[in-house]
Amino acid sequence: MMLTEAQKDDLARLLRPVAPPLEVDDVYSRDQLQRLLGVVRSSGPHKLIIAQHFASAEELIATSAGGVPEGVIPTLEMFLSPTFRNFYGNHATCLFPEINDCFYNDKFLRLAKSYWGAKYARPQMMLFNVNGPCGNTDPGHLDSPSFRGIRYENSPTWLCSVMGKSGLFRDHLIKMAQVITWFSHDPESGFTYWPDGPRAAPRRVKPPIYNRGVVVQNEMMVHRGEANGPVEQQFPAGLDFHSVFAGAPDSREHWIVKTGDQEIARYHTDELRFLVHWSAEVYEDFAELKKNMDHTEDLTFERVFDTLIKDVRAKGLQVETPTDPLHDPVFIRTINAAYDIGRPTLYPPEAPVTRFRTAA
């Protein structure tokens, strides 16, 4: 059973942030940027995003807007792109004392509280994405939301994403705000987002996006970074799931991608598209703060899967109860199909989607 257009419209209306993104200029000082890049260099090498978060193509597709064309068997290789990630901080803790002022950031906390009209906020997580020239096969995605008891730290990315898309757990959704900042000199590479839902018109942070950012709730807003760099360099030969990104040992201004012992790409700092993602939990008042801290109304995996399975069956879809619901690809594909409204209806003409690569 396919979702009707009315059902898709209802689900699409759920995927809207609490407020439109707020653009911010000159987010970090030059000194802060140098220290942030210094951590990237000193803590490398760094793995591909796709290699860190997804065990199957079904898990990845469950986080994105739309799947693959009918008749195509999805594989993770289709979505392989040279974008790498690591964490500056997690579990409300900065992992590198040299960037404490970036993580425990008073300005960011004020922005997060103001964005929600909330009384309390605390920094929760900070990461970076980094790449040289890079194609983008992402049609649009949601960042991983967290719910009381089921969080990105203890749950697969796909599950949190489907919970967000379903609208079934909004009473348990943890309010989040991000300050997301880009450093890119590419004159054509920006950021596309759908603040009114993926069936409405998109908006765009237009390039150049060097030291520019947004305050946003990315867990409930479909969005996508855009391709950057020369097309012929966007998918380096030899890239695979074991490729890593690191500072070049022979130059402070260069970075390399390696697969095994082989260097397959080299970039100057000015060629990078570098993203810094800072995220805070936000609490409307003390009662909400206490409910989160006391864990008095937490979800469990059993309750979540029971709720999802009952709702999917009520939509007329057949779904078996799996022995390993966290990782069973057939179960993931079926559950996601119940809440998949397809790709966004519109894209900016200046920011098309790169087609994913299939085997010849």
C-alpha positions as CSV (number, residue, x, y, z in Angstrom):
1,M,0.0,0.0,0.0
2,M,1.4,3.4,-1.0
3,L,0.7,6.5,1.0
4,T,-2.0,8.8,-0.5
5,E,-1.2,12.3,-1.4
6,A,-3.3,13.5,1.6
7,Q,-1.3,11.3,3.9
8,K,2.0,12.7,2.4
9,D,0.7,16.2,2.9
10,D,-0.1,15.5,6.6
11,L,3.3,14.0,7.2
12,A,5.1,16.8,5.4
13,R,3.4,19.4,7.6
14,L,5.1,17.8,10.6
15,L,8.5,18.4,9.2
16,R,8.8,22.1,10.1
17,P,11.1,23.7,12.6
18,V,9.8,25.7,15.5
19,A,10.9,28.8,13.7
20,P,12.6,29.6,10.4
21,P,16.4,29.5,10.5
22,L,18.1,32.7,11.7
23,E,21.2,33.6,9.6
24,V,24.3,34.7,11.6
25,D,27.5,36.3,10.2
26,D,31.0,36.2,11.5
27,V,30.2,33.3,13.8
28,Y,33.8,32.4,14.9
29,S,36.8,34.6,15.4
30,R,39.9,33.9,13.3
31,D,41.6,32.5,16.4
32,Q,38.7,30.2,17.2
33,L,38.8,28.9,13.6
34,Q,42.5,28.2,13.8
35,R,42.0,26.2,17.0
36,L,39.0,24.3,15.6
37,L,41.1,23.3,12.5
38,G,44.0,22.5,14.8
39,V,41.9,19.9,16.6
40,V,40.9,18.4,13.2
41,R,44.6,18.1,12.4
42,S,45.8,16.8,15.8
43,S,42.9,14.3,16.3
44,G,42.9,12.7,12.9
45,P,42.5,10.6,10.9
46,H,38.8,10.9,10.5
47,K,36.3,8.4,9.0
48,L,33.6,9.0,6.4
49,I,30.2,10.0,7.8
50,I,28.5,7.2,6.0
51,A,30.9,4.6,7.5
52,Q,30.2,5.8,11.0
53,H,26.4,5.9,11.1
54,F,24.9,3.3,8.8
55,A,25.1,-0.5,8.7
56,S,23.0,-0.8,5.5
57,A,21.5,1.2,2.7
58,E,18.1,0.8,4.3
59,E,19.3,2.6,7.5
60,L,20.7,5.5,5.4
61,I,17.5,5.8,3.2
62,A,15.4,6.0,6.4
63,T,17.1,9.3,7.3
64,S,16.6,10.9,3.9
65,A,13.7,12.3,1.9
66,G,12.8,9.7,-0.7
67,G,14.5,6.4,-1.6
68,V,15.9,5.1,-4.9
69,P,14.1,4.6,-8.2
70,E,11.8,1.7,-8.5
71,G,13.7,-1.5,-9.6
72,V,17.0,-0.3,-8.2
73,I,18.5,-2.4,-5.4
74,P,20.0,0.1,-3.0
75,T,23.6,-0.3,-1.7
76,L,25.7,2.0,0.5
77,E,28.2,2.4,-2.3
78,M,25.6,4.4,-4.2
79,F,25.8,7.1,-1.6
80,L,29.5,7.1,-1.1
81,S,31.0,10.6,-1.0
82,P,34.2,12.0,0.5
83,T,32.8,13.8,3.5
84,F,34.3,13.0,6.9
85,R,33.3,13.7,10.5
86,N,34.4,13.7,14.1
87,F,33.2,15.1,17.4
88,Y,34.5,18.1,19.3
89,G,32.2,17.4,22.2
90,N,29.4,15.0,23.3
91,H,27.3,14.2,26.3
92,A,27.4,17.9,27.2
93,T,31.2,17.6,27.6
94,C,33.9,19.3,25.5
95,L,36.5,16.7,24.5
96,F,39.3,19.2,23.7
97,P,40.0,21.9,26.4
98,E,41.6,24.2,23.8
99,I,38.2,24.9,22.3
100,N,36.2,25.2,25.6
101,D,35.1,28.7,24.7
102,C,33.6,27.4,21.4
103,F,31.7,24.6,23.1
104,Y,30.6,26.4,26.3
105,N,29.6,29.4,24.2
106,D,27.5,32.0,26.0
107,K,26.4,33.7,22.7
108,F,25.2,30.4,21.2
109,L,23.3,29.6,24.4
110,R,21.5,33.0,24.2
111,L,20.7,32.3,20.5
112,A,19.3,28.9,21.3
113,K,17.1,30.1,24.1
114,S,15.9,33.1,22.1
115,Y,15.1,30.9,19.1
116,W,12.8,28.8,21.2
117,G,11.6,31.5,23.6
118,A,12.9,29.2,26.4
119,K,14.4,29.7,29.8
120,Y,17.2,27.1,29.9
121,A,19.7,25.6,27.5
122,R,22.8,23.5,27.8
123,P,25.4,22.6,25.1
124,Q,25.0,18.9,24.2
125,M,27.1,18.1,21.2
126,M,29.6,19.6,18.8
127,L,31.0,18.0,15.6
128,F,32.6,18.9,12.3
129,N,32.1,17.7,8.7
130,V,35.0,18.3,6.3
131,N,35.6,17.6,2.7
132,G,37.4,18.9,-0.4
133,P,35.6,19.0,-3.7
134,C,32.5,16.8,-3.2
135,G,29.4,15.8,-5.0
136,N,26.1,15.6,-3.1
137,T,23.7,12.7,-3.6
138,D,21.6,13.8,-0.6
139,P,18.1,14.7,-1.7
140,G,17.5,16.2,1.7
141,H,17.5,14.7,5.2
142,L,16.7,15.2,8.9
143,D,19.4,15.3,11.5
144,S,18.9,12.7,14.2
145,P,16.3,13.9,16.8
146,S,16.4,12.8,20.4
147,F,13.5,11.8,22.6
148,R,13.4,11.2,26.3
149,G,14.8,7.7,26.7
150,I,15.6,7.2,22.9
151,R,18.5,9.4,22.0
152,Y,21.1,9.7,19.2
153,E,23.7,8.5,21.7
154,N,21.9,5.2,22.5
155,S,19.9,4.5,19.3
156,P,20.5,4.0,15.6
157,T,20.3,7.1,13.5
158,W,17.6,5.6,11.3
159,L,15.3,4.9,14.2
160,C,15.4,8.4,15.6
161,S,14.8,9.8,12.2
162,V,11.7,7.6,11.5
163,M,10.4,8.5,15.0
164,G,10.7,12.2,14.0
165,K,9.0,11.7,10.6
166,S,6.2,9.7,12.1
167,G,4.9,12.4,14.4
168,L,4.0,9.7,16.9
169,F,6.4,10.8,19.7
170,R,6.3,14.6,19.6
171,D,5.3,14.7,23.3
172,H,8.7,13.1,24.1
173,L,10.8,15.1,21.6
174,I,13.7,16.9,23.2
175,K,13.8,20.5,22.1
176,M,17.1,21.2,20.3
177,A,18.7,24.2,18.6
178,Q,21.9,24.2,16.5
179,V,24.3,26.8,15.4
180,I,25.7,25.5,12.2
181,T,28.5,27.3,10.5
182,W,30.3,26.8,7.2
183,F,33.7,27.8,5.9
184,S,33.8,27.5,2.1
185,H,35.2,29.8,-0.6
186,D,33.2,28.0,-3.3
187,P,31.1,30.7,-5.1
188,E,28.3,28.3,-6.0
189,S,28.0,26.1,-2.9
190,G,25.4,27.0,-0.3
191,F,22.8,25.4,2.0
192,T,19.2,24.4,0.9
193,Y,16.4,24.0,3.4
194,W,12.6,23.6,3.5
195,P,11.3,25.5,6.5
196,D,7.7,25.1,5.5
197,G,8.0,21.4,4.9
198,P,9.4,19.4,2.0
199,R,6.3,19.8,-0.1
200,A,6.6,23.6,0.0
201,A,9.2,25.9,-1.7
202,P,12.8,25.7,-0.5
203,R,15.0,28.5,0.7
204,R,18.7,28.8,0.5
205,V,21.7,30.3,2.4
206,K,23.4,31.6,-0.7
207,P,27.1,31.4,-1.2
208,P,29.7,32.4,-0.3
209,I,29.2,30.8,3.1
210,Y,32.5,31.5,4.7
211,N,32.1,32.0,8.5
212,R,28.3,32.2,8.0
213,G,25.8,30.2,10.0
214,V,22.2,29.5,10.9
215,V,20.4,29.0,14.2
216,V,18.0,26.2,13.5
217,Q,16.1,23.0,14.6
218,N,17.6,20.7,12.0
219,E,15.9,17.6,13.5
220,M,12.5,18.7,12.2
221,M,13.5,20.5,9.0
222,V,14.6,18.8,5.8
223,H,17.8,20.3,4.6
224,R,20.9,19.5,2.5
225,G,24.4,20.8,2.0
226,E,25.3,21.5,-1.6
227,A,28.0,20.1,-3.8
228,N,31.3,22.0,-4.0
229,G,34.4,22.2,-6.0
230,P,35.3,21.1,-9.6
231,V,33.0,18.3,-10.8
232,E,35.9,16.2,-12.0
233,Q,37.3,16.2,-8.5
234,Q,34.1,15.5,-6.5
235,F,34.5,11.7,-6.3
236,P,38.2,10.8,-6.0
237,A,39.3,7.5,-7.6
238,G,40.0,4.9,-4.9
239,L,37.5,6.2,-2.4
240,D,35.9,3.4,-0.2
241,F,34.4,2.9,3.2
242,H,37.9,2.7,4.8
243,S,39.1,6.0,3.4
244,V,40.1,8.6,6.0
245,F,40.9,12.3,6.1
246,A,43.9,13.8,7.8
247,G,46.3,16.7,7.8
248,A,49.2,16.3,5.3
249,P,52.3,15.4,7.2
250,D,54.5,17.6,5.0
251,S,52.4,20.8,5.0
252,R,50.3,22.7,7.6
253,E,48.1,24.1,4.8
254,H,47.3,20.8,3.1
255,W,45.0,17.9,3.9
256,I,44.9,14.4,2.4
257,V,42.4,11.6,1.8
258,K,44.0,8.1,2.1
259,T,42.7,4.6,1.4
260,G,45.0,2.2,3.2
261,D,48.5,3.6,2.6
262,Q,47.6,5.3,-0.7
263,E,47.0,9.0,-0.9
264,I,44.0,9.5,-3.2
265,A,43.4,13.2,-2.9
266,R,45.1,16.3,-1.5
267,Y,43.5,19.7,-0.8
268,H,44.7,23.1,0.3
269,T,42.8,24.6,3.3
270,D,41.2,27.1,0.9
271,E,39.6,24.2,-1.0
272,L,37.8,22.7,2.0
273,R,34.2,22.9,2.8
274,F,34.3,22.8,6.6
275,L,31.2,22.7,8.7
276,V,31.0,23.2,12.5
277,H,27.8,21.9,14.1
278,W,27.0,23.0,17.7
279,S,23.9,21.7,19.3
280,A,22.1,22.5,22.6
281,E,19.2,21.0,24.4
282,V,16.6,23.6,25.3
283,Y,14.0,23.6,28.1
284,E,11.0,25.8,28.1
285,D,10.9,26.1,31.9
286,F,12.1,24.3,35.0
287,A,9.3,21.7,34.9
288,E,10.5,20.6,31.5
289,L,14.1,20.6,32.6
290,K,13.2,18.5,35.6
291,K,11.2,16.0,33.5
292,N,14.3,15.5,31.3
293,M,16.8,15.2,34.1
294,D,14.7,12.9,36.3
295,H,13.8,10.5,33.4
296,T,10.3,10.2,34.8
297,E,8.6,9.9,31.4
298,D,11.2,8.1,29.2
299,L,10.4,6.0,26.2
300,T,11.7,2.4,25.9
301,F,12.6,0.5,22.7
302,E,9.8,-1.9,23.4
303,R,7.2,0.9,23.6
304,V,8.6,2.6,20.5
305,F,8.6,-0.5,18.3
306,D,5.1,-1.5,19.6
307,T,3.8,1.9,18.7
308,L,5.4,2.0,15.3
309,I,4.3,-1.6,14.3
310,K,0.7,-0.9,15.4
311,D,0.6,2.4,13.4
312,V,2.1,0.8,10.3
313,R,-0.4,-2.0,10.4
314,A,-3.2,0.5,10.9
315,K,-2.1,2.1,7.6
316,G,-2.6,-1.2,5.8
317,L,1.0,-2.2,5.5
318,Q,2.1,-5.7,6.4
319,V,5.0,-5.8,8.8
320,E,6.4,-8.7,10.7
321,T,7.8,-8.4,14.2
322,P,11.5,-9.0,13.8
323,T,14.0,-10.6,16.2
324,D,16.4,-7.7,15.7
325,P,14.3,-4.6,15.0
326,L,17.3,-2.2,15.4
327,H,19.1,-3.7,12.4
328,D,16.8,-5.9,10.3
329,P,16.9,-4.3,6.8
330,V,13.4,-5.6,5.7
331,F,11.8,-4.3,8.9
332,I,13.6,-0.9,8.5
333,R,12.5,-0.6,4.8
334,T,8.9,-1.4,5.7
335,I,8.7,0.9,8.7
336,N,10.3,3.7,6.7
337,A,7.9,3.2,3.8
338,A,5.0,4.1,6.1
339,Y,6.4,7.6,6.7
340,D,8.4,8.3,3.5
341,I,6.8,11.1,1.5
342,G,9.4,11.1,-1.2
343,R,11.9,13.8,-2.2
344,P,11.1,17.5,-1.7
345,T,8.8,18.8,-4.4
346,L,11.1,21.6,-5.4
347,Y,14.8,22.4,-5.5
348,P,16.6,25.7,-6.2
349,P,17.6,25.6,-9.9
350,E,21.1,26.7,-8.9
351,A,21.5,23.8,-6.5
352,P,20.5,20.5,-8.2
353,V,21.0,17.1,-6.6
354,T,23.9,15.1,-7.8
355,R,22.7,11.7,-9.1
356,F,23.8,8.8,-7.0
357,R,26.2,6.3,-8.6
358,T,25.1,2.9,-9.6
359,A,27.2,0.0,-10.9
360,A,27.8,0.1,-14.7
